[in-house]
Amino acid sequence: MQIDTITTQPYSDQNPGTSGLRKKVHVFKQPGYLENFVQSIFDSLENFAGKTLVLGGDGRYFNRQAIQTIIKMAAANGFGELIIGQGGLLSTPAASHIIRKNNAFGGLVLSASHNPGGPDEDFGIKYNVGNGGPAPEKYTDAFFKRSQVIDNYKSSPIGEIDLDQIGSQQIDDIKITIIDPVTDYAELMQSIFDFNLLRQSISAGYITLLFDAMHAITGPYAKRILVDMLGAAPESVINAEPLEDFGGHHPDPNLAHAKELAERMFSASAPTFGAASDGDGDRNMIMGSNIFVTPSDSLAIMAANAHLIPAYAKGLSGVARSMPTSQAVDRVATKYNIPCYETPTGWKFFGNLLDADKITLCGEESFGTGSNHVREKDGLWAVLFWLNLIARRRQSVADIVHDHWQQFGRDIYCRHDYEAVETDIANGIVEHLRSQLPTLPGQAFGEYVVKYADEFSYLDPIDGSISKNQGIRIGFVNGSRIIFRLSGTGTVGATLRIYLERFEPDVTKHTQDAQVALSELINLAEQLCEVKKRTGRTEPDVTT
């Protein structure tokens, strides 16, 4: 095989964030930019000669072009086989499963997740290791370090690969296999859930559903599983065709961006169940007729009812949540006497716990839940979990939620996002908060007395690694919390996320509006961080 070594110069901004490198398309299109980062990944890995690499993405703009570039580079760097989703498509959880099923060395997932797509929008790339999960920090740190000094990359002048033709071909030393992106994943879902019960419940009209694929990757997956395999009406899946620009919409499954779904679910003709997934298929939003289920509550309800799902009938080894996620799942873990771990935000932190069988379920407040079936969060898996739960309990979504609150109490919760805050201002807010931490414990703000105030640091119980500066926590004697964190998933400025939580044991107060119930904490958060004062904004960009 001919191998070309191309001289390049490093870019200073290739530090992967929470889940890979995300930049505007025009940044990735700079000469050598994509190539530098991919070569930095390959240069940081060892012993992959002749091994298998999985490759696919969410279909956003630049996906096909990037895949052709990576094919040439993977061949030149000595991989023995590439497994690529047809059309260059693979949902993130499907990619994780295919890595695991084929004992692949790893995989490259091309996505900017829930960020918008298009020529002027976002693109992203991340490396997943052999367990199917996102590369831990020791890997991403090495990628960035290498990118700062890289002076050449390798490529092979093989022709363009037909990404739409399923099958295998051998080109010199590398085998290239194009697979149906859905089949393996659909088979995995059949092994977890009771598809017979779901088919019966849907055909009998007990369950009616509406799934919004948001013109993103889960459209083909939802049509195959929900419509073809489970018998839901074709119109049950909307916005099903993956588009390079997601139809001009923001593929983020929340009430602000999945407006069509939300309007239908809060109407008089709402179906039993509604859901949406994001750009790369790893996030989920769960709704019932006239009710929205917060991701924190969804995780807790899944944990409390996991025994009703065939794959988890023997119980859970443990559960985990990201630090900003509400403490609702902690209460379930306490009742069932199983471990509950608190990790930083980022799915890679769950990987070691899952591999060591310390946990079975895990989740984040940012619309991500998953289990030990893959090493990524999984949007359609969560949808099927809820459908299986409705079919087994024979209750509406609202009844399931209210029964849970009655048993465990309600952690009233919301998140306020201030997006694209100028970086210097965002960093100034964090420094202002840090300066207050030593003096906050013991202070009283109305009914809220500060119990602790710190910056979250995580000691991985499996490998002993330490992750610092993972968000500022202010906890109160009554169990309430305010969390401040800069998000690592945007491409412009910084997103300040404020998480607000108050435990309410009184059943008569469980149905109150979260913004009303949390109003004192919302005002206190502004008093502490001054985001409105410092940015001139009057309200958050997104409230969930």
N, C-alpha and C positions, 0 to 999 in steps of 0.2 A: 504494500500500500504506500502510495506517495504521501509524505507528510511535509507540509509547509510550516516553517517557523516564521511567524510574522512579528516584526519589531513593534513595540507599543510603548506608551508612557502611562504611568499610573494616574488614576483619578483619586482625589482626596476624600470623596463622599460615599464610598462603597461599604459603609458600616451597616450590616443587617440589623433591622429593628426587632420588634417582638416576634415577627414571623417572616423573616427574609428581607430582601432588599426591594423597596418600593420607591419608584420615582415616576415622574411624568414620562410619557412616551418619547418626547423629544430628547430627554436626557439619555434614555436607553439607545436612541438612534445615533448618538454621537459616535464617531469612529472609534471602534475598539472598546466601547463601554460595556456592552453585554459580554463580549469576548473576554475582556479583562476579568470580569467577575466570575465567569464560568471557569476560566483557567485557574483563577485563584482558588476556587473550590477543588478542582482536580489536583492542583499542586499541593493542597493541604491534606489530601487523602492518601492512604497507603494501601498497597496490595490489592488493587482492583483490576489488574491486568487479566483480561479474559472473562471478567465477571459481568453481571447483568445490571443495567441501569434502566429504570422506569422513567418515562417522559410523557408529560401531558399537561394541559392547562384548562382554564375556564372559558377559552374561546374568545377572550377579549381582543381588541385591536392589537396587532403586533405578535399575536400568539403563533400563527403559522410561520411567519418570517423568523422568529426567534428559534422555533423548533428546528428549522432547516439548518440554521447556524450551529445549534448545539449538536445535531447529528454529525456534522462534519468534524466538530471538535472532539466529540466522544470517540469517534473512530480513530482520529489521530492520536488520542491519548491512551488508546489501548484497551478500551472496553470490548468485551466479546459479543455482547448482545444488547440491543435496545428493544424494550417493549413500549410501544407508543399507542395511545388511544386513537381510534379512528377519527380522522379530521383534526388530530392534535388535541382531542378533548379527553379530559379525565377530571372528575370531581376530586377534590382533595381527599375525602375519605376513601373513595374508590382507588386512588393512587396508593394510599397507605395499605389497603387490602392487597393490591396486586404485588407490591413490594414483598409483603409477608408471604403470600401464597406461593410466589415464585422463588423465594429465598434470594431475592435480588440484593446486590451490594447496597443499593440505595436508589434514590429517585430525585429528579428535578421537577418541581411543581411550578408552573408558570401562572401566577395569579397575583392580583392585588386585593383578593378577597372581596369585601363589601364596598371597596372604593369604586367610583365611577370609571367607565371605560370609554375609549374613543381616541382619535388622533391627538386631541389636546388634553387627554385625561391620563389615567394611571396605568402602570404596568408593574409587574413584580415577579420575582423569582426566589425560590427557597430550595434548600437541599434537605431531603429527608433521609435519615440513616436507615440501617438495615432492619431495625424493628418496625419501620413504617412511620415513625414519628419525626417531627421537626428536629433539626440538628440542635443539640444542646449548646450552651454558651461556649464551651471549650472549643467547639468546632467553629461557630460563627466568629469568635474572637480570632481564630487562626485564619479564617477567610479574609477578614478585614486586614489583619497584619500583612498577609501576603499581597493583598491588593495595593498596599502602599508602596511596594517596591518592585512590582511586576514589570518586566521589560520585554516580554515576548509571550505569544500564545501559539498553540499548535492547531492546525486545521488540515483537513484532507479535501482535495478537489473532486470529491464524488458528486455526482449529479443530484438534482432535486429528487427527493423521495416522494412518491405518491402516497400521501397520508390518508387517502380515502379508500384505498383498496386493501381489504383485510387479507392477511396472509403473511408469509415470511419470505425473505430473500437474503442471499448471502452476497455481500460485496467485499471482496478480498477477505480480510480477517474478521469482519464484523457481520453478525446476523441481525437483521432488522425485521421485527415482527409487529405488524399492525393488528390490534385486537379490537373487538367490539368493546366500547368503554363501559357498557352497562351490565353485560351478562354475568361476570364474576361477582359483581357487587349484589346483583339481584339474588343470586344463589346464596350468598352470605345472609341476606335478610331473611330468606326462607328458612334458614337453619336457626334463626333466633326467635322469630315470631310465629304465632299460630295463624298461618295464612288461610287455613280452612275456616276457622272461626271468623276471620275478617271477611272472607268472601260471603259467608252466610249472612253476616250482619249487614253488609252492604247490599246484597241482593234482596234481603227482606225489607230494606228501607229503614232499618233501625239506625244505621249510620249514613248520613249524607255529608259530603265533604267538599271543600274548596281549597285547592293548593295553588299558590302563586309562585311560579318559578322565576318571576321577575326578569324574563328574557335572559336567564343565566344558565349555568351548566346543568342544574337539576331538572330542566324540562324533559329531556329524553329519559332520565331515570324515573321521574314521576309518572310519565306516560306508560312506560313499560310495566312498572310495579303496580301503581294505583289503578290504572285503566285496564291494561292488558291482562295482568295477573290476578288482580283483586276484583275486577268488574265494576269499578266506579265509572260513572258516565264520562264520556270524553270531555264534556264541558266542565268537569270537576277540576281540570288542570288548566290554568290560565297563564298567558304570557310564557308559553312553553318552548318557543323557538329560541335557542341561544343566539344572541346578536352581538356583534363586535362592540357595540356601544350600549348594550343592554336597553335598547329602545330609547336611549336618551335619558334614562332614569338612573337613580342611585340604587344599586342592587343590595340594599341594606335592609334586612327583614325587621323593621320596627314600624310602629304606628305612624311615624312621620313619612316614611318612604313607601310602605306598602299600603297606599291609600285606598286603592281599589278593593283590596281584600278587607281592610278595616271597615270601609263603608258597607260592604255586603254583610259582614259579620255583626254589625251593629244595626242592621235593618230588621224589619218585621219578617222578612223572608229568609233570614239567616239559616244556613245549614247547621247540622249538629256540630261540625268540627271545621276549623279553618287553620291554615298554616302557610308559612312562606319560608323560603331559604334564600341564601345570598349568592354572590357572584360565583364562588367556587364550591358551594354546596356543603359547607361545614357548619353553618349557623342555622338556627331555626327560630321562628316565632310561632307560638302556640296560642290559638284562640278557640273559644266556644261561642255558641249563640249569645251575643251581648256580653261577652267577657273576654278580657285579655289576661293571659297567664304570664306573670313575670318570669324571666328565666330562673331567678333564684327559687321561686315557688315551684317551678316545673322540676328542677333538680330534686328538691325535697320530696315532692309527690312521687317522682319516679323511684327514689330510694325507698320510700315507705311502702310502695306497691310492687317492687321488683319481683317478689315471689309469684306474682300472677303472670309473669312472662316466662315462656318455656325455658329460655336460655339461662334465666336467673332464678329458677324455681328452688334451687338449693340454698339460696341466700347470698348475701354479699360479703366479701372478705373485708371490705371497708369502703369509704367514700372520701372524696376530696373536692375542695372548691378553691377557686382563686381568692385571694385575700379580700378584694372589694365585694365579692359575692355575699349576699346576706347570710346570716347565721341560721336560716331555716333548716338546712340539711344537717347542721350540727345537732339540732334537737331530735331529729330522726335517728341519728347515729347513737345518741345517748340512750334513747328508748330501747333500741335493738342491740345495744352493747357492742357496737362495732367501732373500729377506729375512724376518726375523721381528721383529715390533713388539710392544712391551710397553706397554699402555695402562692408564689407570685403570679401575676397575670402572664399568660403564655402557655400554650398547650404542651410545650416541650417539658415543662416542669412536672407534668403528670406521668411522663413516659417511664421514669425509673420506678415509680410506685406501681404502675400497671405491670411492668416486666417482672417485678419482685412479688406480684400477687398480693400486694398490700391493700389494693383497692380494686373494686369492680366497676363502680360508677364514678364519674367526675363531671364537673361543670363550671362554667364561668357566667357571670351576670351579663356578659356581652353576647348573649344569645347563642352560647355554645354548650352542648352536653354531649357526652359520649360514654363509652364503656371499654372493656378489655377486648372487644371484637376487632378494633383497629387501634391505631395510636394517634388519631386525630379526632377532633370533634366531628359530629356527623348529623347533618340536618335531617335527612330522610329517615335515618334510624330513629331519631327523636319523634318524628311524625308517626312512624309505625308503632313505636312504643305507646304513644298516647291512644292511637286507634285500637291497639290490642287491649289497653287498659279500659277504654270505654266499653268495648265488646264484652270483656270479662265482668266488669262491675255493673254493667247495665245501668249506668248513670250518665247524666249530662256532664259536660266539662265543668259547669258552674257548681253542680252538686258535689263533684269530686273535690274541687278546690275548697268549697265551704266546709265540707266534712273534714278535710285536712286541717283547716284553721281551727275548727272546733276541738280537734284532738290535740294539736300541737301549739295553738296560738298563731297569730299572724305577725310576721316580720314585715311591717309596712316599709316600703322600699322604693326609691327612685334614683335615677341618675341624671345629672345635668351636664350636658356637653357644651363647652365653649370652643368652637372649631376655628382653626386657622388663626390662632392668636399669635401675634408677632413673637418670635422666639425670645427676644430679649425681655419682653414683658412677661412671658410665661415663666422664664427662668427667675425673673424678679419675684413673681408670686411665690414660687417654691422657696426661694431664699427667705422671703418674708415669713412664710410659715415655719421654716426651720428655726428661725431666730426666736420663735415663740415657744417652741417645744419644752425647753427646760422649766418654764414658769407656769405652764398651763395646769399640770396636775394639782388637784385640790381647789381650783377656781370654780365658782358657781356662776352659771348663766341661767337665771330663772330656775326652773326645775332640773336643769342639766348641770350636774357636778362632774368635772373631768376626773376620770379614774386613771387614765394613762394617755400619754401623747408621745408618739415616737415615729421613726421612719422604719418601715418594715424591712427586715432582713431575713433571708430564708436559708436554713441549714438543711441541705438535702440529706434525709436519713439513710439513703442508700449509698451514695458515692462520696458523701462528706463535703461536697462543694458548697460554697457560700455565695449567695446572690444578694447584693446590698442595694440600697436606694430604690426600693420597689413600691414606694407610695407612702404618703404621710397619713398616719392613723390617729384619730382623736376619739377615744372611747369614754363613755360616761358610766357613772355608777348604776344607772337604771338599765344598762345594756344597750343603749343607743350608740350609734357610731356616725362619724363623718370621716370620709376618706377623700384625699386629694391625690390625683395622679395625672402625670403627663402621658398621653397615649403615644405608642410607638408605631401606629399603623397609618398615619397620615403622610402626605407628601409635601404639604405646604404649611409652614409655621409649625405650631404645636396645638394639640387639642388638650385642653384642661378638662378633666372629668372629675365631677364631684358626686360622691356616692353618699346617700343619706338613708339611715335605717333606724327604725324605732320598733321595739317589740310591744305588741298589744295582746295581752291575754284575755281581755274582756270581749266575749262573743258579741255583745251588743254593739261594739265599736268596730267590728271587722269589715264592715262594708263602706266605711268612710273613704272619701277620696284621698289618695296618697299625698297630693300637693297640699291639701288642707291639714291633714294629720301631721305633716312634716314641716309646716310653715315656720315654726320656731327654729327648727334645725336649719332650714334654708336661710333664714335671716342670720343665724349665728355663723353659718359657713361664709357668707359674704363679709360679716364683721371680721372674721379671721383671715380670709385670703384676699379680699378687696378686688375680686376679678372685675366686677362692674365698674368700680371706681377707677381702676387702672386701665381698663380697655374702653370705657365709655359706653359699653353695651348695657342694655336694659333687661335682657333676659337671655337664657341659654339658646343655642341654635337648635338643639335637640333635647327633648325631655322624654325619658323612658322609665 
